Amino acid sequence: MDFGRWTLFEIMRIAHLLTRNVLITFLLFALAAGAYAQNKPAAEFQSLLNMRFYEANAGWLVENVQLVFPPAAVPPAELVITKAGGAGEWRVPLRYEAYQQFPAFGNLVPSDGPGGIRIDQPGDYMMAVKLGGAVITQLPFSLKLEQGNDPFNPQKRYVREGPWRDWAFISVPMDDSTKNINFNWWISAREFPAGMTNPKVNVHLLLGNEEIGVTRSPVVPGYIDWTFYNKELVTPAGLKPGTPHYLTMADLKRDGDYTVVLKANGQAIKSYKFQVKGGEIQRPENSRLNYEPHAAFISPRYIDISEGSSSRYRMRDTFWVKKAR
């Protein structure tokens, strides 16, 4: 290109156009990044509920907490558990790790390797995740001490009460055309009727009185404290021998009132309700992006890291449902 033949005016005009285009490109990138920053950061709910718990001493193993909508510059973070009345406080400093393929999410991990919290006392507590000293998410729970009455084998264990009893969620992968439905829930042996042994728990999905989904095989909970399960659902016809017809989001397009019933040995032990309107599952108020108080916000999406390898992480859409009263 022969710049020597151009006039000074032409060179200045081209420089101006280039500068403007660069500025527009920069603004577009800034707007894309700002789309996440406009939403308040929060800790993803199920990553808190699924934190490893030890019944013997009311201990928690803090390995990772998923962060939703990380700010552009993530300040120092920590997980804090406080006892009601200020009778105790436990802290684990956290550092931020980005998910390169999912910019709206990140991971908070202990600054000095897996962090342990040992409470070893009953009472009412609040678990909170803080960024820069400000609470972004909190989870109330209580601990109860149960002790055995065998003098030859004295035992004690702690059991938790809190959101594990009340919340569950439907989840589907965002990047899978089939979008098979998973039902995800927490269950405790304390929820079974007295005297029930070897309970086999199945999930049943009803639209009104019509059963439209069920698990192919049961789970057999064995812990007094809460255990997390997730199972794919099939249509009732999918229980017959041969290729099962897995339930997908396309099967949840009929408007109406839906109920998820958990049955142990054929006996209903608890249920959850949700609605479909205009062909869409209605989410709880807590899942609105602008929900306040924001510390009680429950993200409608999360990153499934269960495959172990970051190349196999998947974003899942979640529809939280609450236990029917």
C-alpha atoms as a printed R data frame, in Angstrom:
    type eleno elety resid chain resno       x       y      z
1   ATOM     1    CA   MET     A     1   0.000   0.000  0.000
2   ATOM     2    CA   ASP     A     2   1.505   3.350 -1.097
3   ATOM     3    CA   PHE     A     3   0.968   5.699  1.845
4   ATOM     4    CA   GLY     A     4   3.141   8.311  0.075
5   ATOM     5    CA   ARG     A     5   0.344   9.146 -2.377
6   ATOM     6    CA   TRP     A     6  -2.218   9.874  0.377
7   ATOM     7    CA   THR     A     7  -2.887  13.402  1.590
8   ATOM     8    CA   LEU     A     8  -2.617  14.273  5.262
9   ATOM     9    CA   PHE     A     9  -6.416  14.745  5.401
10  ATOM    10    CA   GLU     A    10  -7.036  11.217  4.021
11  ATOM    11    CA   ILE     A    11  -4.625   9.687  6.522
12  ATOM    12    CA   MET     A    12  -6.286  11.526  9.444
13  ATOM    13    CA   ARG     A    13  -9.760  10.490  8.229
14  ATOM    14    CA   ILE     A    14  -8.779   6.781  8.020
15  ATOM    15    CA   ALA     A    15  -7.131   6.979 11.447
16  ATOM    16    CA   HIS     A    16 -10.341   8.449 12.831
17  ATOM    17    CA   LEU     A    17 -12.444   5.645 11.317
18  ATOM    18    CA   LEU     A    18 -10.081   2.999 12.640
19  ATOM    19    CA   THR     A    19 -10.185   4.551 16.092
20  ATOM    20    CA   ARG     A    20 -13.977   4.621 16.020
21  ATOM    21    CA   ASN     A    21 -14.193   0.963 14.977
22  ATOM    22    CA   VAL     A    22 -11.746  -0.042 17.676
23  ATOM    23    CA   LEU     A    23 -13.815   1.901 20.205
24  ATOM    24    CA   ILE     A    24 -17.046   0.214 19.044
25  ATOM    25    CA   THR     A    25 -15.402  -3.211 19.294
26  ATOM    26    CA   PHE     A    26 -14.159  -2.388 22.782
27  ATOM    27    CA   LEU     A    27 -17.632  -1.232 23.847
28  ATOM    28    CA   LEU     A    28 -19.224  -4.422 22.523
29  ATOM    29    CA   PHE     A    29 -16.768  -6.522 24.533
30  ATOM    30    CA   ALA     A    30 -17.374  -4.366 27.587
31  ATOM    31    CA   LEU     A    31 -21.149  -4.734 27.246
32  ATOM    32    CA   ALA     A    32 -20.820  -8.521 26.950
33  ATOM    33    CA   ALA     A    33 -18.703  -8.660 30.094
34  ATOM    34    CA   GLY     A    34 -20.972  -6.196 31.856
35  ATOM    35    CA   ALA     A    35 -24.010  -8.425 31.241
36  ATOM    36    CA   TYR     A    36 -22.700 -10.662 34.005
37  ATOM    37    CA   ALA     A    37 -21.540  -7.835 36.256
38  ATOM    38    CA   GLN     A    38 -25.053  -6.310 36.247
39  ATOM    39    CA   ASN     A    39 -26.284  -9.297 38.243
40  ATOM    40    CA   LYS     A    40 -25.356  -9.652 41.887
41  ATOM    41    CA   PRO     A    41 -22.965 -12.499 42.735
42  ATOM    42    CA   ALA     A    42 -24.301 -15.484 44.682
43  ATOM    43    CA   ALA     A    43 -23.191 -18.896 45.889
44  ATOM    44    CA   GLU     A    44 -24.953 -21.686 44.006
45  ATOM    45    CA   PHE     A    45 -27.433 -23.355 46.368
46  ATOM    46    CA   GLN     A    46 -26.897 -27.085 45.757
47  ATOM    47    CA   SER     A    47 -23.116 -26.722 46.027
48  ATOM    48    CA   LEU     A    48 -23.705 -25.595 49.624
49  ATOM    49    CA   LEU     A    49 -26.274 -28.286 50.382
50  ATOM    50    CA   ASN     A    50 -23.967 -30.982 48.996
51  ATOM    51    CA   MET     A    51 -20.953 -29.975 51.050
52  ATOM    52    CA   ARG     A    52 -19.537 -33.067 52.734
53  ATOM    53    CA   PHE     A    53 -20.763 -33.475 56.330
54  ATOM    54    CA   TYR     A    54 -19.500 -35.773 59.090
55  ATOM    55    CA   GLU     A    55 -22.111 -36.958 61.574
56  ATOM    56    CA   ALA     A    56 -19.623 -37.973 64.290
57  ATOM    57    CA   ASN     A    57 -18.433 -34.440 65.093
58  ATOM    58    CA   ALA     A    58 -20.679 -32.128 63.032
59  ATOM    59    CA   GLY     A    59 -17.769 -31.499 60.724
60  ATOM    60    CA   TRP     A    60 -17.832 -29.937 57.242
61  ATOM    61    CA   LEU     A    61 -15.263 -30.466 54.506
62  ATOM    62    CA   VAL     A    62 -15.111 -27.341 52.349
63  ATOM    63    CA   GLU     A    63 -13.809 -28.363 48.922
64  ATOM    64    CA   ASN     A    64 -15.538 -26.023 46.477
65  ATOM    65    CA   VAL     A    65 -18.445 -23.603 46.373
66  ATOM    66    CA   GLN     A    66 -19.802 -22.568 42.985
67  ATOM    67    CA   LEU     A    67 -20.015 -18.823 42.395
68  ATOM    68    CA   VAL     A    68 -22.701 -17.377 40.111
69  ATOM    69    CA   PHE     A    69 -22.105 -14.009 38.392
70  ATOM    70    CA   PRO     A    70 -18.569 -13.374 39.662
71  ATOM    71    CA   PRO     A    71 -17.638  -9.675 39.618
72  ATOM    72    CA   ALA     A    72 -14.921  -8.474 37.242
73  ATOM    73    CA   ALA     A    73 -12.475  -8.413 40.140
74  ATOM    74    CA   VAL     A    74 -13.341 -11.016 42.752
75  ATOM    75    CA   PRO     A    75 -12.436  -9.736 46.241
76  ATOM    76    CA   PRO     A    76 -11.245 -12.020 49.067
77  ATOM    77    CA   ALA     A    77 -13.904 -14.594 49.914
78  ATOM    78    CA   GLU     A    78 -14.706 -16.828 52.858
79  ATOM    79    CA   LEU     A    79 -17.236 -19.336 54.110
80  ATOM    80    CA   VAL     A    80 -18.432 -18.504 57.621
81  ATOM    81    CA   ILE     A    81 -20.603 -20.497 60.022
82  ATOM    82    CA   THR     A    82 -21.931 -18.639 63.049
83  ATOM    83    CA   LYS     A    83 -23.934 -19.975 65.967
84  ATOM    84    CA   ALA     A    84 -27.103 -18.148 67.013
85  ATOM    85    CA   GLY     A    85 -26.432 -15.692 69.796
86  ATOM    86    CA   GLY     A    86 -22.782 -15.281 68.815
87  ATOM    87    CA   ALA     A    87 -21.696 -18.365 70.772
88  ATOM    88    CA   GLY     A    88 -19.245 -19.489 68.103
89  ATOM    89    CA   GLU     A    89 -17.831 -18.732 64.654
90  ATOM    90    CA   TRP     A    90 -15.880 -20.831 62.136
91  ATOM    91    CA   ARG     A    91 -14.206 -19.493 58.968
92  ATOM    92    CA   VAL     A    92 -12.554 -20.911 55.847
93  ATOM    93    CA   PRO     A    93 -10.768 -18.399 53.542
94  ATOM    94    CA   LEU     A    94 -11.537 -19.005 49.867
95  ATOM    95    CA   ARG     A    95  -9.863 -18.100 46.588
96  ATOM    96    CA   TYR     A    96 -11.460 -17.756 43.163
97  ATOM    97    CA   GLU     A    97 -10.940 -20.028 40.144
98  ATOM    98    CA   ALA     A    98 -12.589 -19.176 36.822
99  ATOM    99    CA   TYR     A    99 -14.485 -21.570 34.566
100 ATOM   100    CA   GLN     A   100 -13.012 -20.574 31.216
101 ATOM   101    CA   GLN     A   101 -15.931 -21.935 29.173
102 ATOM   102    CA   PHE     A   102 -18.610 -20.561 31.531
103 ATOM   103    CA   PRO     A   103 -17.879 -16.875 32.270
104 ATOM   104    CA   ALA     A   104 -21.087 -16.432 34.313
105 ATOM   105    CA   PHE     A   105 -19.778 -18.997 36.836
106 ATOM   106    CA   GLY     A   106 -16.671 -19.641 38.873
107 ATOM   107    CA   ASN     A   107 -15.419 -21.727 41.740
108 ATOM   108    CA   LEU     A   108 -14.454 -20.782 45.284
109 ATOM   109    CA   VAL     A   109 -11.951 -23.173 46.829
110 ATOM   110    CA   PRO     A   110 -10.117 -23.057 50.176
111 ATOM   111    CA   SER     A   111  -7.052 -20.847 49.972
112 ATOM   112    CA   ASP     A   112  -4.817 -23.446 51.635
113 ATOM   113    CA   GLY     A   113  -6.247 -26.742 50.348
114 ATOM   114    CA   PRO     A   114  -9.464 -28.493 51.527
115 ATOM   115    CA   GLY     A   115 -10.696 -26.689 54.621
116 ATOM   116    CA   GLY     A   116 -12.352 -28.375 57.552
117 ATOM   117    CA   ILE     A   117 -14.834 -27.001 60.073
118 ATOM   118    CA   ARG     A   118 -15.569 -28.985 63.204
119 ATOM   119    CA   ILE     A   119 -18.513 -27.682 65.225
120 ATOM   120    CA   ASP     A   120 -19.250 -30.589 67.594
121 ATOM   121    CA   GLN     A   121 -22.102 -28.848 69.418
122 ATOM   122    CA   PRO     A   122 -25.867 -28.711 68.860
123 ATOM   123    CA   GLY     A   123 -27.723 -25.500 68.159
124 ATOM   124    CA   ASP     A   124 -28.990 -23.135 65.492
125 ATOM   125    CA   TYR     A   125 -26.515 -21.860 62.889
126 ATOM   126    CA   MET     A   126 -26.112 -19.686 59.815
127 ATOM   127    CA   MET     A   127 -23.776 -20.616 56.965
128 ATOM   128    CA   ALA     A   128 -22.754 -17.636 54.848
129 ATOM   129    CA   VAL     A   129 -20.534 -17.026 51.841
130 ATOM   130    CA   LYS     A   130 -18.895 -13.606 51.814
131 ATOM   131    CA   LEU     A   131 -17.131 -11.580 49.128
132 ATOM   132    CA   GLY     A   132 -15.098  -8.657 50.378
133 ATOM   133    CA   GLY     A   133 -16.749  -9.024 53.780
134 ATOM   134    CA   ALA     A   134 -20.302  -8.744 52.357
135 ATOM   135    CA   VAL     A   135 -22.727 -11.685 52.601
136 ATOM   136    CA   ILE     A   136 -23.823 -12.879 49.142
137 ATOM   137    CA   THR     A   137 -25.639 -16.083 50.182
138 ATOM   138    CA   GLN     A   138 -26.689 -17.561 53.499
139 ATOM   139    CA   LEU     A   139 -28.215 -20.837 54.620
140 ATOM   140    CA   PRO     A   140 -29.778 -21.359 58.062
141 ATOM   141    CA   PHE     A   141 -29.593 -24.825 59.632
142 ATOM   142    CA   SER     A   142 -29.642 -26.546 63.005
143 ATOM   143    CA   LEU     A   143 -27.705 -29.421 64.552
144 ATOM   144    CA   LYS     A   144 -29.140 -32.004 66.913
145 ATOM   145    CA   LEU     A   145 -27.047 -34.457 68.914
146 ATOM   146    CA   GLU     A   146 -28.299 -38.045 69.046
147 ATOM   147    CA   GLN     A   147 -26.632 -40.489 71.439
148 ATOM   148    CA   GLY     A   148 -26.980 -44.263 71.633
149 ATOM   149    CA   ASN     A   149 -28.082 -45.990 74.826
150 ATOM   150    CA   ASP     A   150 -25.784 -49.032 74.597
151 ATOM   151    CA   PRO     A   151 -23.254 -48.723 77.463
152 ATOM   152    CA   PHE     A   152 -20.940 -51.212 75.719
153 ATOM   153    CA   ASN     A   153 -20.894 -49.293 72.448
154 ATOM   154    CA   PRO     A   154 -21.513 -45.627 73.232
155 ATOM   155    CA   GLN     A   155 -22.114 -43.654 70.055
156 ATOM   156    CA   LYS     A   156 -23.085 -40.148 69.153
157 ATOM   157    CA   ARG     A   157 -24.015 -38.494 65.889
158 ATOM   158    CA   TYR     A   158 -25.256 -35.130 64.733
159 ATOM   159    CA   VAL     A   159 -28.153 -34.679 62.343
160 ATOM   160    CA   ARG     A   160 -29.011 -31.518 60.422
161 ATOM   161    CA   GLU     A   161 -32.292 -29.749 59.829
162 ATOM   162    CA   GLY     A   162 -32.725 -27.099 57.178
163 ATOM   163    CA   PRO     A   163 -33.309 -26.722 53.421
164 ATOM   164    CA   TRP     A   164 -32.427 -30.383 52.733
165 ATOM   165    CA   ARG     A   165 -35.901 -31.401 53.917
166 ATOM   166    CA   ASP     A   166 -37.826 -28.856 51.864
167 ATOM   167    CA   TRP     A   167 -36.068 -28.328 48.534
168 ATOM   168    CA   ALA     A   168 -35.511 -30.450 45.421
169 ATOM   169    CA   PHE     A   169 -34.991 -29.601 41.752
170 ATOM   170    CA   ILE     A   170 -35.618 -30.764 38.227
171 ATOM   171    CA   SER     A   171 -32.574 -30.387 35.986
172 ATOM   172    CA   VAL     A   172 -31.839 -30.712 32.278
173 ATOM   173    CA   PRO     A   173 -28.578 -30.201 30.325
174 ATOM   174    CA   MET     A   174 -28.418 -26.991 28.286
175 ATOM   175    CA   ASP     A   175 -26.270 -28.475 25.487
176 ATOM   176    CA   ASP     A   176 -28.134 -31.727 24.822
177 ATOM   177    CA   SER     A   177 -30.916 -31.885 22.242
178 ATOM   178    CA   THR     A   178 -32.630 -34.770 24.054
179 ATOM   179    CA   LYS     A   179 -32.762 -32.916 27.387
180 ATOM   180    CA   ASN     A   180 -33.632 -35.917 29.538
181 ATOM   181    CA   ILE     A   181 -35.054 -34.835 32.882
182 ATOM   182    CA   ASN     A   182 -33.336 -35.558 36.183
183 ATOM   183    CA   PHE     A   183 -35.064 -35.247 39.536
184 ATOM   184    CA   ASN     A   184 -32.679 -34.281 42.337
185 ATOM   185    CA   TRP     A   185 -33.495 -34.451 46.035
186 ATOM   186    CA   TRP     A   186 -32.242 -35.012 49.581
187 ATOM   187    CA   ILE     A   187 -33.656 -37.660 51.881
188 ATOM   188    CA   SER     A   188 -33.054 -38.867 55.434
189 ATOM   189    CA   ALA     A   189 -33.916 -42.133 57.149
190 ATOM   190    CA   ARG     A   190 -35.759 -40.002 59.729
191 ATOM   191    CA   GLU     A   191 -38.468 -39.354 57.119
192 ATOM   192    CA   PHE     A   192 -39.550 -42.995 56.951
193 ATOM   193    CA   PRO     A   193 -42.423 -44.371 59.049
194 ATOM   194    CA   ALA     A   194 -41.401 -46.044 62.299
195 ATOM   195    CA   GLY     A   195 -40.572 -49.692 61.820
196 ATOM   196    CA   MET     A   196 -39.949 -49.499 58.063
197 ATOM   197    CA   THR     A   197 -36.845 -51.481 57.124
198 ATOM   198    CA   ASN     A   198 -34.862 -51.504 53.867
199 ATOM   199    CA   PRO     A   199 -36.966 -48.729 52.314
200 ATOM   200    CA   LYS     A   200 -36.863 -48.632 48.527
201 ATOM   201    CA   VAL     A   201 -37.667 -45.129 47.296
202 ATOM   202    CA   ASN     A   202 -39.124 -44.368 43.868
203 ATOM   203    CA   VAL     A   203 -40.062 -41.028 42.324
204 ATOM   204    CA   HIS     A   204 -43.479 -40.510 40.704
205 ATOM   205    CA   LEU     A   205 -44.383 -37.434 38.623
206 ATOM   206    CA   LEU     A   206 -48.093 -36.632 38.309
207 ATOM   207    CA   LEU     A   207 -50.055 -34.139 36.214
208 ATOM   208    CA   GLY     A   208 -53.248 -33.895 38.199
209 ATOM   209    CA   ASN     A   209 -54.023 -37.555 38.893
210 ATOM   210    CA   GLU     A   210 -52.230 -38.850 35.781
211 ATOM   211    CA   GLU     A   211 -48.817 -40.405 36.306
212 ATOM   212    CA   ILE     A   212 -46.519 -39.188 33.537
213 ATOM   213    CA   GLY     A   213 -43.076 -40.042 34.900
214 ATOM   214    CA   VAL     A   214 -41.371 -42.516 37.217
215 ATOM   215    CA   THR     A   215 -37.886 -43.774 38.118
216 ATOM   216    CA   ARG     A   216 -36.864 -47.117 36.587
217 ATOM   217    CA   SER     A   217 -35.165 -48.351 39.759
218 ATOM   218    CA   PRO     A   218 -35.361 -47.335 43.434
219 ATOM   219    CA   VAL     A   219 -32.759 -45.837 45.742
220 ATOM   220    CA   VAL     A   220 -32.154 -47.376 49.176
221 ATOM   221    CA   PRO     A   221 -31.190 -44.618 51.647
222 ATOM   222    CA   GLY     A   222 -29.190 -45.776 54.639
223 ATOM   223    CA   TYR     A   223 -28.121 -42.613 56.437
224 ATOM   224    CA   ILE     A   224 -29.880 -40.870 59.301
225 ATOM   225    CA   ASP     A   225 -28.638 -37.529 58.007
226 ATOM   226    CA   TRP     A   226 -29.394 -36.141 54.524
227 ATOM   227    CA   THR     A   227 -28.238 -37.932 51.373
228 ATOM   228    CA   PHE     A   228 -28.418 -36.461 47.875
229 ATOM   229    CA   TYR     A   229 -29.844 -38.450 44.953
230 ATOM   230    CA   ASN     A   230 -30.526 -37.719 41.305
231 ATOM   231    CA   LYS     A   231 -32.403 -40.012 38.943
232 ATOM   232    CA   GLU     A   232 -33.590 -39.811 35.352
233 ATOM   233    CA   LEU     A   233 -37.314 -40.265 34.849
234 ATOM   234    CA   VAL     A   234 -39.077 -42.349 32.206
235 ATOM   235    CA   THR     A   235 -42.674 -42.387 31.064
236 ATOM   236    CA   PRO     A   236 -44.777 -45.196 32.582
237 ATOM   237    CA   ALA     A   237 -44.511 -47.016 29.240
238 ATOM   238    CA   GLY     A   238 -40.732 -46.799 29.602
239 ATOM   239    CA   LEU     A   239 -40.869 -49.320 32.469
240 ATOM   240    CA   LYS     A   240 -41.643 -52.112 30.036
241 ATOM   241    CA   PRO     A   241 -38.777 -54.266 28.690
242 ATOM   242    CA   GLY     A   242 -36.915 -52.769 25.780
243 ATOM   243    CA   THR     A   243 -35.706 -49.246 25.128
244 ATOM   244    CA   PRO     A   244 -37.043 -46.892 27.802
245 ATOM   245    CA   HIS     A   245 -38.741 -43.647 26.833
246 ATOM   246    CA   TYR     A   246 -36.923 -41.110 28.982
247 ATOM   247    CA   LEU     A   247 -38.911 -38.105 30.079
248 ATOM   248    CA   THR     A   248 -37.777 -34.880 28.397
249 ATOM   249    CA   MET     A   249 -38.756 -31.223 28.619
250 ATOM   250    CA   ALA     A   250 -41.077 -31.818 25.654
251 ATOM   251    CA   ASP     A   251 -43.155 -34.023 27.989
252 ATOM   252    CA   LEU     A   252 -43.697 -31.093 30.362
253 ATOM   253    CA   LYS     A   253 -45.489 -28.728 27.993
254 ATOM   254    CA   ARG     A   254 -49.060 -29.302 29.154
255 ATOM   255    CA   ASP     A   255 -50.315 -26.561 31.435
256 ATOM   256    CA   GLY     A   256 -51.478 -27.614 34.875
257 ATOM   257    CA   ASP     A   257 -50.520 -28.536 38.413
258 ATOM   258    CA   TYR     A   258 -47.757 -31.126 38.786
259 ATOM   259    CA   THR     A   259 -46.771 -33.145 41.846
260 ATOM   260    CA   VAL     A   260 -43.599 -35.116 42.481
261 ATOM   261    CA   VAL     A   261 -44.257 -37.879 45.024
262 ATOM   262    CA   LEU     A   262 -41.546 -39.886 46.779
263 ATOM   263    CA   LYS     A   263 -42.735 -43.335 47.805
264 ATOM   264    CA   ALA     A   264 -40.911 -45.716 50.139
265 ATOM   265    CA   ASN     A   265 -42.016 -49.333 49.705
266 ATOM   266    CA   GLY     A   266 -45.099 -47.984 47.931
267 ATOM   267    CA   GLN     A   267 -46.003 -45.543 50.726
268 ATOM   268    CA   ALA     A   268 -45.905 -41.784 50.029
269 ATOM   269    CA   ILE     A   269 -43.465 -40.033 52.364
270 ATOM   270    CA   LYS     A   270 -43.295 -36.520 50.897
271 ATOM   271    CA   SER     A   271 -44.215 -34.556 47.791
272 ATOM   272    CA   TYR     A   272 -43.297 -31.400 45.887
273 ATOM   273    CA   LYS     A   273 -45.536 -29.233 43.696
274 ATOM   274    CA   PHE     A   274 -44.985 -26.961 40.696
275 ATOM   275    CA   GLN     A   275 -46.986 -25.468 37.821
276 ATOM   276    CA   VAL     A   276 -46.625 -25.269 34.058
277 ATOM   277    CA   LYS     A   277 -48.101 -22.172 32.387
278 ATOM   278    CA   GLY     A   278 -47.829 -21.354 28.711
279 ATOM   279    CA   GLY     A   279 -45.794 -24.526 28.266
280 ATOM   280    CA   GLU     A   280 -43.132 -23.331 30.729
281 ATOM   281    CA   ILE     A   281 -42.287 -24.636 34.202
282 ATOM   282    CA   GLN     A   282 -42.868 -21.847 36.712
283 ATOM   283    CA   ARG     A   283 -39.827 -21.208 38.873
284 ATOM   284    CA   PRO     A   284 -40.008 -20.132 42.529
285 ATOM   285    CA   GLU     A   285 -39.676 -16.446 43.345
286 ATOM   286    CA   ASN     A   286 -36.230 -17.115 44.859
287 ATOM   287    CA   SER     A   287 -34.902 -17.879 41.359
288 ATOM   288    CA   ARG     A   288 -35.648 -14.430 39.901
289 ATOM   289    CA   LEU     A   289 -32.355 -12.700 39.126
290 ATOM   290    CA   ASN     A   290 -33.467  -9.555 40.968
291 ATOM   291    CA   TYR     A   291 -34.908 -11.425 43.997
292 ATOM   292    CA   GLU     A   292 -34.479  -9.710 47.348
293 ATOM   293    CA   PRO     A   293 -33.182 -10.330 49.913
294 ATOM   294    CA   HIS     A   294 -30.481 -11.508 47.532
295 ATOM   295    CA   ALA     A   295 -28.815 -13.658 50.193
296 ATOM   296    CA   ALA     A   296 -31.777 -16.057 49.713
297 ATOM   297    CA   PHE     A   297 -31.467 -16.131 45.886
298 ATOM   298    CA   ILE     A   298 -31.388 -19.641 44.347
299 ATOM   299    CA   SER     A   299 -29.708 -19.753 40.933
300 ATOM   300    CA   PRO     A   300 -31.797 -21.258 38.095
301 ATOM   301    CA   ARG     A   301 -28.634 -22.733 36.547
302 ATOM   302    CA   TYR     A   302 -25.450 -24.407 37.709
303 ATOM   303    CA   ILE     A   303 -22.366 -26.081 36.282
304 ATOM   304    CA   ASP     A   304 -22.385 -29.856 36.651
305 ATOM   305    CA   ILE     A   305 -18.822 -30.869 37.559
306 ATOM   306    CA   SER     A   306 -19.677 -34.478 38.457
307 ATOM   307    CA   GLU     A   307 -17.805 -35.843 35.424
308 ATOM   308    CA   GLY     A   308 -14.552 -34.719 37.056
309 ATOM   309    CA   SER     A   309 -12.809 -33.337 33.958
310 ATOM   310    CA   SER     A   310 -13.282 -29.635 33.154
311 ATOM   311    CA   SER     A   311 -13.689 -30.516 29.471
312 ATOM   312    CA   ARG     A   312 -16.809 -32.461 30.409
313 ATOM   313    CA   TYR     A   313 -18.429 -29.830 32.640
314 ATOM   314    CA   ARG     A   314 -21.990 -29.006 31.569
315 ATOM   315    CA   MET     A   315 -24.386 -26.202 32.321
316 ATOM   316    CA   ARG     A   316 -27.733 -27.455 33.592
317 ATOM   317    CA   ASP     A   317 -31.044 -25.625 33.754
318 ATOM   318    CA   THR     A   318 -32.692 -26.100 37.151
319 ATOM   319    CA   PHE     A   319 -36.279 -25.748 38.276
320 ATOM   320    CA   TRP     A   320 -36.378 -25.731 42.063
321 ATOM   321    CA   VAL     A   321 -39.485 -27.153 43.722
322 ATOM   322    CA   LYS     A   322 -40.498 -26.964 47.360
323 ATOM   323    CA   LYS     A   323 -41.989 -29.601 49.596
324 ATOM   324    CA   ALA     A   324 -45.776 -29.415 49.795
325 ATOM   325    CA   ARG     A   325 -47.060 -28.427 53.218
